[in-house]
């Protein structure tokens, strides 16, 4: 690396209008006095890069207060070396002055131990080195950046130790902060920095200040002191500014001292800031201290401080950042966030999510760029550029200033919600660069940057200047590491001008520059709005462009900003004296837009306002167009948004943005925040691309402060998606889509993959998939019915009840009309209105007919003539002669499964007596919408009769009657089913594990509860004996036998054992609960009527008998009653169970006390009696409480039998 190049031409020390005098007698300005002394040529004090590796050291603190001691720790094998102390400054162009010589205090050669390491964080701490030398800093030492030059006596090899001398009692006008945290961030001494090394973790998480600086090697030199800070030091001290120096470390630990100065300076590459440091700088700004960021990429990575790891536990010696943004996770074990300041993804609960432009006005965007600062003609007339030739640029022209001054990293002024109000732009540089940041710190891509110098005035009156570039200072002084660059007098003059407006003057202004004075302009600019006209009507969500003019007296209009949310936030308009701004209209009834202008003295004018009348529904995104209208993803997916209305109202529909390729049938849905479906429908009349809207048949009432989810199903993918939109709350009028946060129910930008969609409950990248709702507050809508009695589709309305509807708003009584009809026949009755409840009630003159369908229609208008109508139908309660499997008021345990697939659902049943099926009913849960056909089938899949129920969102039993009854034969299986086109069916698992008998109807156990996915058709699959709550409506003219008494077995019925057979042991000495049984195979088809077992005197308690298929499906079960003390016991199943020839079955009973009968080896060989055969070792058993399939085999006979009759 080439050492610093010293300027040939040296400006004179001139205090305008004052005869030269000894600046040190008395000392008025320590900087002027110090720089009047003879300097030391760079050829003496400077080194090549980071110096000779054989002699390296560091100071035990990055700074020392004047009058205190600072220690140096040095590692070298040299037997002798010298230490010279130099202060950096102007010194007639030499750049430094030797102020002291220091002798080593250790015996030489000195052997230093290996540094302390920590593989988990790649920490390398050399604090365990011994002290090699020290300097007692004189109390008169002038604050500054100092170097201790180490030089071997034998080889001449040399290096630098860099440190700062503070003057804590100083009230200097300028307070220059070094970027020492960044110096160490790029310091690879020990092998790792915050970018590379680190072994398996790939980079260091913690870096020690107890290390020599290796940062000036190779490309890292641009990130060290001599890259961009040194030219500012030279410039300030050349011009005699009253400046003292501090560090990143001291801004954290001694940050209260910042308030003692007029201007705080951040210079060069000031990338790494701790939370305490930022808080102290902000507190100083808010107390009136001006801030000047002559830096770029500043306040980017958030850090924290830890003590040293060398055993001394010295505070502020370890800088920590886990760069959690790169990890895409909270990996720092501390609760503090140590990723980029801007990254909001894990905050709260972490403390990130505060973009740096909130403080500086600009934020880092260009990771690699090399542009010259440019100033447009209109900008050249601003105060910053006074006393330069930029003030006379011809209209439309642009001046190019010093090369390389926008780079190598630079910022932009972004309207991201954190932009300080009243910010003005003082230059404009546009150019192509290789790396533009795309997210919070992970991804870059080639692009175009637009760079501005910026200025804003804080509420305290403090000015905050943002250069937004690392290398602005290259335009101030040509001596620095890196590319050679000529200075630019206009950039130099701008600094003079800026400091003058901050109340700071140079004491030795360099030749060619002009002394400036502070602004005396206290007159704020004015603004007027031209279009749209006052009172104009605009549609909510539409893009509105507001235009106008601005003017100023005593200065120039430098910016115009607009607020569309009552001044809560402000956004920059395009243009100044003639301006425009586009926004999307949003609000409850009207929208007030405020506009104000800012002049080049940063006076903010009074706001002009314009109010617009709003029409149309409220939406979240209006007519906004996604940056990515269609992603390259073709999987079927449900996409959604979580939103919260800020007032009670109605969701009238769902909308989504459609990009190219997003084809197929799209379904829209509205859910509660927990996944209960409230409404759905199919999009129709879609356009090829753009916004598509589904309007619900009935508006859905929603409650202020409650969250909901709107979604749509994209069967072909290709959906719109813009990442990171929901890193902050999105508010549009009365709707808010909350920021995406961790935890169930907190994410936003929602999705769910799958062929049929469903409730979307996953999120990634806080993406906006451009799903939206149409929302209206009650006052804007016609009156709507919010509830009815009976409910729509109800199947059990009382015949002697009333029919009523509750409306969403007050009605004009004279507009109410209520009709009730049976088919086409009106029902006579009277209508009443309760204004307090907003309830309309119809009372029939006579009781209604049972098991009959009725339709109610109510129409009413509000006081402004907006009319609403509701229509619903219901069935009156079932006739007492009508039989069902389930009670009329039965409710499923799970009323709606989160499955949006189209499916046919049913139940297999048979009647115990001949009769007729007159209809089918089913339970409809939330979301089970759409038209529902019901069908009665034979067991072989032949449809016998069908009927259709219309779509409704009502929850409860729905009943459909056939046009004519269907005769059914006793003992023959049938299937009753309905088709659910949108899924969300009820389902209770294991309900049909055993046979269910209710009056004359039987639902067989085992493979019952049947379904079929896809189109409507015969359901022939089953899963876990699930009850899908489908019910046949059955009537009979025959007497129904009592449950449990199917009648005496016919003549010829038999089992395996005769009534006179007895066991070898009546009560076996086994007290454990057990199921014991016997396998059998019928030779012919037949029926099993019941189960028998031999009971010994110790076999007490309740006994349950069962018949099983060979696979363990229970076909029948019965509890024994009226037992005798011992001997054969018999119990009949509630109905006979048919069995098939050649198939194996198991007959068993369960005893809770053991003590079963047994004959050892009694079934070792097969046994045939009549049409029944027991295979060899045909006994079965299963230990455990509760009856269950006995799958274990035995050759013993446990004396279990069946009652069988051949067909």
GUDO-687816 format. One record per residue (C-alpha): x, y, z. Coordinates in steps of 0.001 Angstrom, whole numbers, plus 500000, padded with zeros to 6 digits. Each point is the difference from the previous one (the first is absolute). Example, Ala and Ser with C-alpha at 12.3 -4.5 7.8 and 13.67 -1.06 7.14 Angstrom:
BEGIN
512300495500507800 501370503440499340 
//
This chain:
BEGIN
500000500000500000 501169503476499160 500467502422502858 498122503276500166 500685502543497285 500730503442501407 498548503044498265 502479502306498326 497993503171500200 499266501106503516 497312502522500861 500897502909502231 498792500484503567 497880503115499729 497624501432502534 498129502468497769 500198503633501078 502313499345502963 503772500543500127 501901496827500616 500911499395503638 501416497128502024 497093497531500110 501491498410503101 500251503131502116 497404499863501255 498442496767498688 496576500936498716 499580497052497683 502154496936500876 499806498739496418 501370503239498542 502791500053502564 500842496334499446 500100500262496213 502228503060500109 502774497706501187 502379498259497652 498729496709498727 501799496790499152 500204498852496393 497960496937499124 503198498318498847 500987499900503651 496806499034501772 497961498055497420 500343496294499268 499157497536497244 496570498483500581 499663498511503460 503748499823500412 502512497285500791 498361496832501433 503054499465502217 499187503035502125 496327500610500779 498150501427502973 496883501660501346 498959502481502673 498199498661503034 497198502486499338 498871501528496717 500118503410501678 501602501762502929 499099503270501687 502719502647500031 502020499749503184 499514496220500306 502233497029499152 499540497702497025 501727496591499786 501298498262496898 500300496234499565 502452499028497280 500987496652498514 503440499842498374 503182497964500126 502077503179499618 502671500564502608 499517503761499621 497387502312498494 498835503592500232 496590501511500570 499096503444498652 496689501652500856 498409502085497227 496826502052499851 498161500113496669 498899503361498616 500860502511497261 503385501334501111 500692501872496802 499143496952497931 502305497558501800 496960498349501556 501495499198503415 502282501304502713 502267498038502296 499103500847503576 501991497480502053 502390497082500064 499268497011502216 502414497323501135 498932496396500477 499382499215503658 500418496253499598 503253498087499803 500766499181496361 499565497788498209 496565499488501521 498106496774499421 496206500326499855 497656497037500583 497615498657497393 496823502040499828 496796498686501576 497559498452497520 496388498857500043 499023497723497113 496257500499500632 500239503719499153 503410500151498209 501164502472502646 503760500759500049 500949502000503123 503654500960500580 499309501765503258 502094497367501735 503109501583498494 502145501862502495 500410503785499895 503020500966497894 499956503792500376 497816502862501146 499537503715499433 498966502427502673 497917502334497885 500620503637500954 497014501861501322 500713502601497320 499842497474497180 497623501139497255 497148497606499318 500541498135496775 500650496733498227 503463498742500962 502297497265498778 502864498304501766 502543499061497310 501890496859500943 503348499415498218 502504497200500412 503623501069500402 501298497003498027 497882499751496849 498228503363500079 496658498173499869 497202502189501327 496281500153500811 497386502273501589 497939499904503177 496977502267499517 498154501679502871 498135503189500867 500872502596502615 496791501408501433 499427503234501830 496899499134502058 499682503541501349 499947501439496492 497088501979498603 501522500227496534 497670501024497223 500548496784498047 500137496486501491 501626497546497566 499123496319500567 502367497406498541 498603496853498392 502090497659502141 497314497290500221 500097499766496204 503821499927500066 499766496862502111 497082498546498018 502380499701497020 503060499140502123 501140496459499213 502775499887502601 499704496512501459 498276498632496899 496391501170500278 497956503142499627 496270500602499769 500037498825496373 502216496941499730 502020497412501904 498359498632503088 500568496349499204 496723498100499786 497877503086500705 501476501888497030 500611503341501725 500649501427503429 497086500826502285 502257501849502449 503107502085499346 502467501207502580 501488503489500176 502984498205501574 501581499500496560 502329501859497665 498298501531496968 500528498066496775 497220501949498303 502273502135497829 501073496999497956 498703499501496454 496439501092499234 499125500405503692 502032503237500088 496878501845498806 498322498920503251 502741501373502237 500954503411501345 501994501082496963 497261499158497504 497457502768500581 500445501350503529 503548501293499589 499154502469497181 497257501502502202 502484500348502888 502395501829497684 497250502256498625 498545500952503377 503347500772501587 501261501801496883 497049502354500336 500459500435503715 496728498526501167 499682499605503735 499723496206500101 500587497273502554 499891496261499457 498107497008501323 499371496365498988 497172497551499340 500799498478503364 499761503352501761 496741500932498278 498614496979501844 501746500302503386 500362503808500178 497203501017497663 498733502699502319 503023502112498986 498632500380496451 497547502615501279 502940502232501001 500740500749496320 498229501859497227 500557497405497290 500553496239500138 501876498512497016 499786496463498649 502614499612497264 500928497417497376 498884496411500384 498096500041503297 498138496723499577 499815498449503490 497928501707502724 498876498733503381 496584500688501485 501467502232502704 501996501961497442 496953500707497861 497908500935503023 502643502488501150 500323501601496573 496226500298499682 499786501503503478 502622502583499037 498065500862496838 496817500365502006 501866502307502398 501070502274497117 503370498588498869 500304500039496211 501001496764498274 502106499769496849 500357496564498430 502883500335497563 499792496241499724 498294497207498154 498669496556500926 499824501448503509 497896498645502870 499503496818497974 500988497081502241 498736500057503573 502624499020502565 500333499556503710 502982500125502345 501468497364502278 503024500064502314 503334498551498948 500545496241500202 503598500260501216 499152499518503654 499925503715500872 496340500408498997 500755503477498645 496831501696498754 499454500994496365 502817497845498633 497865497530498005 497678501118497227 497240497497499251 497716499476497043 498673496603498994 498758501551496750 496652498368500622 498686501432496755 502416497710498163 498926497100502199 496312500757499328 499458499102503640 500438501316503543 503288498236500811 501615502483502403 499478498486503458 499443503530501314 496510501470499811 501517502853497971 499665499921496241 503368499983498212 499029500021496360 499468502984497737 498303502904501725 497283500001497351 499072496298500201 496557499765501662 499375496288499630 500672499036503605 499140503273501723 498152500042502256 500892498201502166 503540500957498875 500984503679499674 500711500282496288 497743501355497282 501261503594500141 501358500957496583 502957502341500112 498308502728497970 497828500697503040 503165501569501446 502137501042497029 497414500694497303 501600497476497636 500570496261500128 502494497636498448 499062498568496583 503127499731497806 502504497337501032 502393500753497146 499935503210497993 502296502653498546 498272503196498938 500781503711500068 497745502230502066 497651502014497752 497960503137500594 497093501123497834 499513503627499078 497068500539502361 501912498332502855 503066502163499361 497987503013501154 499403498538503462 501837501426503010 502345497036500250 501659501042496728 500203503749500594 503331501617499147 500572497433497193 499489500081496242 497122497544500432 497726502925500732 500205501092496362 499403496688498239 497773500393496970 496497498588500260 499846496284499329 503749499474500371 501872497841502517 503465500511501459 502304497054500684 502183500355503076 503033497999501169 500274496404498751 499478496995502285 498122502101502542 496791497914499854 501466496654501032 501367497553500670 496867499459502078 497186502513499961 496489500705501215 496669501079498586 497114502109501265 497154497492500259 496354500632500781 499730496960502252 497876501328502835 503038501072502052 501035503000497888 500361503048502277 497365502657499318 501259503155498360 502938498270498265 501373501783496927 502245498740497206 503067502088499149 501452498054497074 498991497220497605 502345497356498624 498557497210497877 502070497116498690 500321496293499320 501809498050502718 500942496321500343 498376499347503375 496752501461501312 498522498567503196 496749498097499422 498888499234503558 501053500499503617 503611499032499415 500281496670498189 499578500525496286 501472502439497481 499538500350496239 501104502416497262 497803503054499714 499584503744499885 500589502166503035 498706503484500676 502146501727502590 499288503263501824 501739502121502567 497248500686502551 499180502352502850 497212500141502560 499293501959503155 499059498058503131 497301501203502374 502740501423502245 501189502250497174 503116497872499377 500991499536496376 500832496495498803 502094499731496833 500426496728498111 502715499658497371 498957496383499463 503393498947498614 503239498660501453 502264502109497811 498567503524500084 503191501059501793 502059499147496900 498681503265498623 501458501870503011 503606498794500031 501946497913497509 502124498132502571 498424496673500845 500294496308499310 498271498764496875 499568501459496547 501514503394499323 497361502677499730 500234503765499551 498302502161502568 496982502086499108 499756503542501333 496203499868499764 499882496999502321 502431501768502326 497876503139499966 496865497962500716 501587498842503269 500858503589500908 496408501012499212 498434497131501913 502042500623503128 499186503694499816 496281499147500057 500781497809503002 501617502967501735 503642498966499506 502691502055498199 503550499156498885 502863501908501599 502530499530497175 497911499822496849 502018498578497135 500696502072496925 497257499868497376 497137499430502396 497567502637501186 498869500560503565 496285499341500336 497412501227502438 497099498209501625 496596500251498432 497804502868501123 497019498747497990 497158499371502393 497201500229497451 498464496672499134 498898499223496431 496356499801498961 498226497394497923 496764499863498026 498032497058498580 498792500154496408 498354496633499273 497765498159500715 497438502634500840 498777500419503559 497127497638500781 500769497696497084 498666496454500269 502509497178499614 499655496246500263 501632498286502942 503107498164498870 500411502001496807 503263501773499296 499613503750500420 502618502509498842 500005503290501878 501897502951498499 500848503535500945 502621502705500369 502240501352502774 501952503196500537 502391501515502519 501228503437501065 503636500304501043 501005496552498798 499182497190497617 497323497317500177 502047496841500500 497288497438500618 496275499326500182 498478497223502068 496514498547500259 498040498268502775 496938497885499292 499487498885503612 499392503209501959 503691500821500360 501034496670501546 502546499542497220 501337502112497145 501163498975496535 502130501875497458 498251501459496983 501616500214496576 501174503523499216 500267503154502085 498478503232498660 497791497823497821 499266496650501596 497865496872499852 499356496967502146 498019496805499352 498248497950502669 497202497475500334 496848501412501557 498846498475503286 497756501008502891 496596499649501563 498011502769498305 502494502694499010 503761500294499672 501945503109500934 503374500466498293 502555502388501481 502859501555498036 502865502184501228 503252501368498593 503532500193501427 502579502606498988 503791499678499804 500347501348503552 497774497057501023 497098502210500998 496799497959499773 496928501866498833 496414499703501118 498026497183498385 497388500616497344 497129497486500060 497581498521497521 497058497774500907 498568497371497675 496703498106500155 500496496238499841 497850497386498299 500153496241499548 501127497240502349 502969500207502308 502920497756499051 503532499431501222 501840500444496719 497661501848497657 501266500026496419 503642499441500910 501895497729497635 502492497443501365 503685500272499138 499814496266499296 496564499292498479 500703496286499449 502678497878501654 501568497039498221 498131497440502110 497261497774498620 498871498092503121 496416500224501196 499888502285503018 497644501979502224 501250503552500603 498741502434502574 500299503119502107 499243500520503679 498158503271500615 498254501870502796 497171502491499481 500282503118502152 496221500385500089 497020497663499874 498862499272496496 499520497391497296 502324498142497706 498156499962496727 502522497959498020 503548498849499293 502336501189497247 503431499061498689 502495501179497418 500297497614497065 503205499753498016 500749498146496784 499694496238500460 497774500141503096 497302497986498268 497289497572501042 497013500357502302 500722502326502903 498166499623503293 499752502868502476 499569499514503742 499614501997503209 501060498438503311 500181500791503654 503540500413501294 499893496424501311 498915498442496713 496210499810500144 498599500643496536 497529502892499937 499270500309496285 501253498789496646 499246500011496324 501374499604496499 501452502879497984 498166500545496719 500412502363497073 503744500272500543 502249502075497757 503300498642498681 502023501997502532 499430502650502642 497764500177503036 497181497443500234 497086500352502431 497602497495501535 496916501503501658 498394497829502654 496309499272499714 499584501385503501 502355502540501658 501818498543502993 499910502074503210 503435500566501575 500910501584503308 502325502880500781 503359498795501303 499457496347499044 502362498395497473 498806498046496972 501614498272497023 499033500509496365 501340497492497490 499667498627496502 500937496677498425 502350500109496992 499938496517498413 502788500860497551 502224502090502245 501615502948498167 498768502297502753 501122503567500720 502569500411502776 502078502891501343 502283499129502909 500346501964503238 496829502082499603 498685498839503375 503103500831502009 497911502926501225 496278500474500555 498197500866496776 497066502344500541 497512501188497415 497031501940501324 498131497836502538 501985496839499161 503352498886501424 502106497031498959 502315499477502961 503728499432499614 501037496396499659 501343498663503285 501014496649501401 497461497754501675 496724498380499068 497427502512498840 502577502784499645 501444499466496524 498830501955496994 500306499367496337 498444496540500421 500031496852497912 499106496309500034 501095497557497311 497692497199498862 497712498968497212 496876501394501608 501315502868502112 498597500689503436 500738502343502875 503422501596499308 502078500021503181 503602500167498804 502026503115499142 503415500738498550 501934503180499345 497132502241501171 498844499800496383 496923501711498624 498131497625497689 497541502759499061 496925498461501551 497493502577501139 496484500562501267 497229502394499131 498731501532503216 497185502385500856 498950501522503283 496388499555500961 499051503588499259 500998499634496343 497973496831499336 496305499249499604 498507498238503019 501064496356500122 498616497094501979 502586498865502545 498062497044501438 496730498164499516 497744497762502073 499729497243498866 503380499991498252 500279499449496273 499812496277499241 498904499080503525 498213496650500142 498344500207503407 498002503230500177 497102499739502473 496574499947498394 498630502484502547 502888502494499926 500568503417498397 502299500948497121 502317503016500482 502990501901498571 502423502424501671 501391502783497791 503366501739500035 498551503481500411 496856501865500891 497087499679497555 497313502331498803 496937498096501372 497784500905497068 502317498227497550 499879496555501659 498479497096498052 500007496381501341 498551496952498176 500046496300500922 499008497390497429 499514496204499817 500878499296496412 497967502612498150 497431500380502783 500338503077502295 499686499463503739 497676502351501819 501423501945502925 501073503378501460 503277501990499871 501552502027502864 503180502157500243 502120500459503161 502091503131499360 502263499431503021 501053496586498705 499610500896496291 497919496797499845 497081499161497668 497750497129501160 497289498101498075 497406498109502083 497953497385498035 496266500024500655 499981496204500427 502636497315500785 502142498997497054 499930496522498499 502631497564501296 502866498748497794 499223502692497446 502205502489498140 499252503719500391 501636503064498391 500199503424501667 500662503284498168 500511503302501844 500675503368498371 500686503323501769 501766503344499449 501964502382502232 499165503648500547 501902500988496834 498053497626497793 502660497310499600 498086496737499738 501093496471500946 498359496606499531 500628496612501589 498567496613499000 500407496739501927 498320496622500291 499498497488502792 498215496761500839 497690499584502910 500760497360502597 499802496364498985 496755498061500362 499949497690503013 499607497038497620 503301500890498256 503062497999501151 503667501124499784 503363498668501119 500803503155502000 497935502142502356 498546503162498421 502296502244502079 503187497918499708 503181502005499256 503317498599498714 503104500225502190 501833501306496899 497497502014497944 502437500927497180 503296498385499004 502571502306498380 499767498211496653 498739501994497040 499881497055497569 496758499084498253 498707496760501538 496937497720500196 499252498916503574 497616497355501236 498881497305502412 499157496323499453 496771498977501757 497248497420499991 496525499787501455 498895497301502408 496523500108498457 498661500851496564 499286503669499406 500718503102497895 502820502614499831 498372503378499372 503153502158500013 503497500600501342 501391502531502400 503623500958500763 501803502319502411 501537503073498312 502939501624501802 501755503316499305 501383500111496462 497990497044498689 498365502173497369 498851499524496450 497113498068498491 499551496615501726 498420497048498128 498800497148502280 499652496422498752 498668496637501203 501938497022498558 499821496231500028 502972498297501668 501325499317496504 500017503662498945 496744500435498084 498403503396500626 496374499590501143 498969503606500564 501631503474500147 499147503539501099 501998503251500191 500360502645502697 501129503515498939 503153501661501351 499885501746503350 502492501014502682 497684498863502797 501345497556502575 497876497062501194 497866497167498660 498760500321496421 497192497796498742 499041498962496469 496800498055499233 499692497802496934 497228500654497515 498679496517500856 500994497465502713 502306497047499321 498929496554501263 502741498192501931 500149496343501053 500794498955503548 503523498667500474 501252501447496691 502853502533500013 499610503412498360 502159503142499861 498782503572500671 502405502712498826 500447503637498992 502578501871497917 502086502786501623 501574501960497113 502106502159502314 500864497477502694 500068501132503635 497811497072500975 499472498758503579 501675496776501065 500364498126503291 502465497105499855 499191496507501416 496331500876500364 499041496834498066 502609497750501622 497006497997501185 496557499491498545 497533502761500822 496297499089500323 497425502750500465 496392498872499872 499397498314496627 503312501216498486 503419498365500229 503388501438498994 502426497074499778 503305500312501836 503430499773498419 500355501321496451 497248502560500272 500040503703499465 500658499985496264 501441502583497602 501180500658496465 502278502914498959 499476501808496703 496674500336498249 496699498900501502 499535496221499923 499616496828502024 502189500185503141 501767496673500555 503045500849502138 500219500265503761 502518501215502572 500111499221503710 496244499328500187 499359503772499785 496519501430500358 499497502715497364 496560500804501442 497769498917497123 496584498696501049 497140498215498144 496398500995500741 498062496725500435 496342499195500555 498353496592500498 496538498593500481 501323496954501913 500575499563503686 503631500606500881 501487497249502220 501763501215503142 503758500458499729 501846496863501199 497124497626499114 500297498989496340 497700497076500717 500568496335500796 502495498211497744 498280497845497407 499845496243500343 503329498412499161 502080502814501502 503052498603501739 503508500619501281 503069497872500655 499096498734503473 496884498301501321 498186501429503032 501179496987501985 503724500480499218 502104501181502974 503632501099500449 502775498164501805 500565503111502168 497022502304500523 502013502924501487 503682500146499067 502276501579502626 500755503154497989 498682503334501306 501006502272497099 497505501641497683 499995498126496697 498083499521496742 499687496278499120 498544498600496827 499906497468497205 500565500127496247 497411498421497708 499199499624496290 496399499499498752 499569497608497093 496922501892498773 498720503563500154 498064500671503124 499307502266502968 501554500193503434 497321500737502579 502099500193503130 502864498807502194 500206497363502801 502616499230502628 500349497622502923 500217501820503322 501705498691503101 499102501216503518 502998502386500217 499358501686496621 498056502989501322 499565503553498712 498701501358496681 500530497889496888 499949501315496425 499690497721496986 501263500835496496 500119498658496460 503070500960497946 501218499750496440 503320498207499598 501732503381499646 498674501299503302 496968501985498860 497209499741502531 496770498841498349 497778499782503038 500109500512503734 497687499422502967 500172500213503795 498835496905501910 497072500522502349 498029497796502346 502916497600500477 499826496962502259 502651499232502610 501654497422497745 499419497952496861 499268501024496437 499092503698499446 498448501337496763 499566503538498587 498492500978496650 501374502801497858 497684502993499395 499577498599496507 501211496905498218 503412500263498361 500322498399496550 503109497859499404 501319498558496752 500950496446499102 503735499267500046 500963503139501977 501555499819503454 498491501857502960 500680500231503739 497401499724502756 501148501257503451 499043501443503354 501824502249502492 500336499363503728 501337502652502353 501013497491502710 501492497097498008 498769496702501541 498970498772496529 499224496353499244 502655497857498313 500746496539498723 503663499565499118 500571498894496399 496261500023499426 500378501682496585 503410498600499024 498362498255497019 497443501437497612 496359499371500816 496902500054497747 496424500148501272 497242500404497430 500925502821497610 502700501389502373 503688499099500200 502525501066502662 503588499774498611 502810498330501955 501231502146502919 496917502096499425 499817501637503414 500877503709500274 500683502454502819 501162503575500799 500937501274503475 499136503522501099 497163502190501184 497248500820497561 498704497646497340 502170499684496906 500797497565497207 501636496812501427 502817499340497532 502177497538501980 499425496268499302 499793496971502303 499153496278499821 497919500263503199 496234500216499952 498718503098501851 496379498951499547 498733502820497824 497299499216497419 497622501609497513 496366499686498942 499976499418496229 497229499377497483 500569499180496332 498095502003497395 
//
